Amino acid sequence: MTRKPLSSGKLKSAGYDESSRVMEIEFKNGDVFEYKGVSRELYRQLMVSPSPSSFFEDKIDEQFTARRIPKQGGVGADDAFDALFRDP
């Protein structure tokens, strides 16, 4: 999925797949999370928001379940820890 840059406090970029209704958010710390069931309109509103971080916190973070996407190039300690407790 191609992500577009965001000029925001903690968000680095966001991408959207319309066919699966999945949005990815990349944070400035390098973490990437996937949110399922997001509408195209909600993604559009995030991308044009004057404050994407606030929009994310208000409209996405608490409304949708997040799934961390493992970092490219290997498994980090956080990913290994998450894997221990992830639902099968």
TORPA-4810 file (N, C-alpha, C, O; in nm, 3 decimals):
<nodes>
NODE_1_0.085_-0.117_0.000_0.000_0.000_0.000_0.090_0.124_0.000_0.187_0.133_0.076_M
NODE_2_0.058_0.216_-0.083_0.133_0.341_-0.090_0.076_0.438_0.013_-0.044_0.463_0.017_T
NODE_3_0.164_0.492_0.095_0.122_0.591_0.195_0.166_0.729_0.152_0.271_0.747_0.091_R
NODE_4_0.082_0.828_0.185_0.112_0.967_0.153_0.154_1.039_0.280_0.100_1.013_0.387_K
NODE_5_0.252_1.129_0.268_0.302_1.197_0.388_0.198_1.288_0.452_0.112_1.346_0.384_P
NODE_6_0.207_1.298_0.584_0.122_1.388_0.662_0.212_1.484_0.738_0.317_1.445_0.788_L
NODE_7_0.171_1.608_0.745_0.245_1.705_0.826_0.172_1.716_0.959_0.080_1.796_0.975_S
NODE_8_0.214_1.634_1.052_0.142_1.624_1.177_0.237_1.589_1.289_0.347_1.539_1.265_S
NODE_9_0.196_1.614_1.412_0.279_1.588_1.529_0.336_1.448_1.533_0.458_1.432_1.522_G
NODE_10_0.253_1.347_1.549_0.305_1.211_1.566_0.285_1.122_1.444_0.338_1.011_1.440_K
NODE_11_0.210_1.169_1.346_0.184_1.089_1.226_0.280_1.125_1.115_0.308_1.242_1.090_L
NODE_12_0.332_1.022_1.049_0.425_1.044_0.938_0.356_1.030_0.803_0.378_1.111_0.713_K
NODE_13_0.270_0.926_0.789_0.204_0.904_0.660_0.080_0.817_0.680_0.061_0.755_0.785_S
NODE_14_-0.004_0.814_0.575_-0.124_0.731_0.577_-0.152_0.680_0.437_-0.123_0.747_0.338_A
NODE_15_-0.207_0.559_0.429_-0.245_0.501_0.301_-0.379_0.432_0.315_-0.425_0.404_0.426_G
NODE_16_-0.442_0.406_0.201_-0.576_0.348_0.203_-0.594_0.254_0.085_-0.552_0.284_-0.027_Y
NODE_17_-0.655_0.140_0.112_-0.692_0.044_0.008_-0.844_0.038_0.004_-0.908_-0.016_0.095_D
NODE_18_-0.901_0.095_-0.101_-1.047_0.106_-0.111_-1.115_-0.030_-0.122_-1.224_-0.049_-0.067_E
NODE_19_-1.053_-0.125_-0.191_-1.119_-0.255_-0.211_-1.133_-0.332_-0.080_-1.231_-0.404_-0.061_S
NODE_20_-1.037_-0.319_0.010_-1.045_-0.390_0.138_-1.087_-0.299_0.254_-1.109_-0.347_0.365_S
NODE_21_-1.098_-0.168_0.227_-1.135_-0.069_0.328_-1.038_-0.071_0.447_-1.077_-0.064_0.563_R
NODE_22_-0.910_-0.081_0.412_-0.804_-0.085_0.513_-0.720_0.041_0.501_-0.680_0.080_0.392_V
NODE_23_-0.695_0.104_0.615_-0.608_0.221_0.620_-0.484_0.187_0.702_-0.494_0.122_0.806_M
NODE_24_-0.369_0.232_0.654_-0.245_0.219_0.728_-0.202_0.356_0.776_-0.210_0.455_0.702_E
NODE_25_-0.156_0.362_0.900_-0.101_0.485_0.957_0.042_0.454_0.999_0.068_0.359_1.073_I
NODE_26_0.136_0.536_0.950_0.275_0.525_0.993_0.303_0.640_1.089_0.277_0.756_1.059_E
NODE_27_0.357_0.604_1.204_0.391_0.703_1.305_0.537_0.745_1.291_0.618_0.673_1.233_F
NODE_28_0.569_0.860_1.343_0.706_0.911_1.332_0.808_0.823_1.402_0.926_0.830_1.370_K
NODE_29_0.765_0.741_1.497_0.858_0.650_1.564_0.885_0.523_1.482_0.961_0.437_1.525_N
NODE_30_0.822_0.512_1.365_0.844_0.398_1.276_0.737_0.291_1.282_0.732_0.204_1.195_G
NODE_31_0.651_0.294_1.383_0.543_0.196_1.393_0.440_0.218_1.283_0.411_0.332_1.246_D
NODE_32_0.387_0.108_1.230_0.281_0.114_1.130_0.165_0.028_1.181_0.184_-0.087_1.221_V
NODE_33_0.045_0.086_1.178_-0.074_0.015_1.221_-0.177_0.014_1.110_-0.185_0.106_1.029_F
NODE_34_-0.254_-0.095_1.108_-0.359_-0.115_1.008_-0.495_-0.104_1.078_-0.514_-0.157_1.188_E
NODE_35_-0.586_-0.034_1.013_-0.721_-0.016_1.065_-0.820_-0.066_0.960_-0.822_-0.014_0.848_Y
NODE_36_-0.901_-0.166_0.995_-0.997_-0.224_0.900_-1.133_-0.160_0.913_-1.172_-0.114_1.021_K
NODE_37_-1.207_-0.157_0.800_-1.343_-0.106_0.799_-1.354_0.045_0.790_-1.460_0.101_0.819_G
NODE_38_-1.246_0.110_0.751_-1.244_0.256_0.740_-1.302_0.298_0.605_-1.267_0.241_0.502_V
NODE_39_-1.390_0.395_0.606_-1.450_0.441_0.480_-1.351_0.531_0.404_-1.261_0.591_0.462_S
NODE_40_-1.372_0.537_0.275_-1.291_0.624_0.189_-1.305_0.770_0.234_-1.209_0.847_0.232_R
NODE_41_-1.425_0.808_0.274_-1.451_0.945_0.318_-1.375_0.979_0.445_-1.323_1.090_0.458_E
NODE_42_-1.366_0.887_0.539_-1.291_0.912_0.662_-1.142_0.928_0.632_-1.075_1.014_0.689_L
NODE_43_-1.091_0.845_0.542_-0.951_0.859_0.500_-0.929_0.995_0.434_-0.829_1.062_0.462_Y
NODE_44_-1.021_1.036_0.346_-1.008_1.166_0.280_-1.008_1.279_0.382_-0.928_1.373_0.371_R
NODE_45_-1.096_1.271_0.480_-1.103_1.375_0.583_-0.973_1.383_0.663_-0.928_1.492_0.698_Q
NODE_46_-0.913_1.268_0.692_-0.784_1.267_0.762_-0.679_1.340_0.680_-0.603_1.422_0.733_L
NODE_47_-0.674_1.310_0.551_-0.569_1.364_0.465_-0.582_1.515_0.445_-0.481_1.582_0.421_M
NODE_48_-0.702_1.570_0.454_-0.719_1.714_0.433_-0.735_1.791_0.565_-0.749_1.913_0.564_V
NODE_49_-0.732_1.721_0.674_-0.749_1.785_0.804_-0.634_1.881_0.833_-0.519_1.849_0.804_S
NODE_50_-0.664_1.999_0.891_-0.557_2.091_0.931_-0.474_2.036_1.046_-0.361_2.079_1.068_P
NODE_51_-0.529_1.940_1.121_-0.456_1.875_1.230_-0.479_1.724_1.225_-0.563_1.672_1.299_S
NODE_52_-0.404_1.654_1.138_-0.426_1.510_1.124_-0.412_1.432_1.255_-0.486_1.335_1.276_P
NODE_53_-0.320_1.471_1.343_-0.304_1.400_1.470_-0.431_1.408_1.554_-0.477_1.308_1.608_S
NODE_54_-0.488_1.527_1.564_-0.612_1.544_1.641_-0.727_1.469_1.576_-0.807_1.405_1.645_S
NODE_55_-0.737_1.476_1.443_-0.842_1.403_1.372_-0.828_1.254_1.398_-0.927_1.186_1.425_F
NODE_56_-0.706_1.203_1.389_-0.679_1.062_1.413_-0.725_1.021_1.553_-0.793_0.920_1.570_F
NODE_57_-0.687_1.100_1.653_-0.723_1.068_1.791_-0.875_1.072_1.813_-0.930_0.989_1.884_E
NODE_58_-0.941_1.170_1.751_-1.086_1.188_1.770_-1.172_1.090_1.691_-1.275_1.044_1.740_D
NODE_59_-1.131_1.058_1.569_-1.219_0.984_1.477_-1.174_0.842_1.444_-1.255_0.761_1.398_K
NODE_60_-1.048_0.810_1.468_-0.998_0.680_1.423_-0.946_0.594_1.538_-0.986_0.478_1.552_I
NODE_61_-0.859_0.650_1.619_-0.788_0.573_1.720_-0.881_0.495_1.813_-0.855_0.378_1.840_D
NODE_62_-0.987_0.555_1.861_-1.076_0.487_1.954_-1.193_0.418_1.886_-1.265_0.342_1.951_E
NODE_63_-1.214_0.444_1.758_-1.328_0.386_1.687_-1.295_0.255_1.616_-1.385_0.174_1.591_Q
NODE_64_-1.167_0.234_1.583_-1.128_0.117_1.504_-1.019_0.039_1.578_-0.936_0.097_1.648_F
NODE_65_-1.021_-0.092_1.560_-0.919_-0.177_1.619_-0.793_-0.171_1.534_-0.799_-0.183_1.411_T
NODE_66_-0.680_-0.153_1.600_-0.553_-0.143_1.530_-0.479_-0.276_1.534_-0.489_-0.353_1.630_A
NODE_67_-0.405_-0.302_1.426_-0.317_-0.418_1.420_-0.181_-0.368_1.375_-0.167_-0.306_1.269_R
NODE_68_-0.079_-0.396_1.457_0.056_-0.354_1.421_0.108_-0.436_1.304_0.094_-0.558_1.302_R
NODE_69_0.166_-0.368_1.208_0.228_-0.433_1.094_0.376_-0.447_1.124_0.442_-0.348_1.154_I
NODE_70_0.430_-0.570_1.117_0.572_-0.588_1.147_0.660_-0.501_1.058_0.631_-0.479_0.940_P
NODE_71_0.768_-0.453_1.116_0.862_-0.369_1.042_0.933_-0.452_0.936_0.958_-0.571_0.954_K
NODE_72_0.966_-0.386_0.826_1.040_-0.451_0.718_1.182_-0.481_0.765_1.239_-0.408_0.846_Q
NODE_73_1.238_-0.590_0.713_1.378_-0.618_0.742_1.401_-0.694_0.871_1.512_-0.691_0.924_G
NODE_74_1.302_-0.761_0.923_1.324_-0.840_1.042_1.226_-0.807_1.152_1.148_-0.711_1.144_G
NODE_75_1.231_-0.888_1.253_1.141_-0.872_1.365_1.212_-0.799_1.477_1.320_-0.839_1.521_V
NODE_76_1.152_-0.691_1.523_1.207_-0.617_1.634_1.160_-0.676_1.766_1.074_-0.764_1.767_G
NODE_77_1.215_-0.628_1.875_1.178_-0.679_2.007_1.030_-0.657_2.036_0.964_-0.745_2.090_A
NODE_78_0.977_-0.539_1.999_0.835_-0.512_2.023_0.748_-0.609_1.945_0.646_-0.656_1.996_D
NODE_79_0.786_-0.638_1.820_0.708_-0.729_1.737_0.712_-0.871_1.793_0.611_-0.941_1.793_D
NODE_80_0.830_-0.913_1.841_0.843_-1.046_1.899_0.756_-1.058_2.025_0.690_-1.159_2.046_A
NODE_81_0.757_-0.955_2.107_0.674_-0.953_2.228_0.526_-0.961_2.191_0.451_-1.040_2.249_F
NODE_82_0.484_-0.879_2.093_0.345_-0.880_2.050_0.305_-1.018_1.997_0.192_-1.062_2.020_D
NODE_83_0.395_-1.084_1.927_0.365_-1.215_1.870_0.335_-1.318_1.979_0.256_-1.409_1.956_A
NODE_84_0.395_-1.304_2.095_0.371_-1.397_2.204_0.227_-1.393_2.253_0.173_-1.494_2.299_L
NODE_85_0.164_-1.275_2.244_0.032_-1.257_2.302_-0.078_-1.231_2.200_-0.192_-1.203_2.237_F
NODE_86_-0.045_-1.242_2.073_-0.141_-1.220_1.966_-0.238_-1.335_1.958_-0.201_-1.450_1.980_R
NODE_87_-0.365_-1.304_1.926_-0.464_-1.409_1.904_-0.425_-1.487_1.780_-0.381_-1.428_1.681_D
NODE_88_-0.440_-1.619_1.782_-0.403_-1.700_1.664_-0.489_-1.674_1.545_-0.469_-1.735_1.440_P
</nodes>
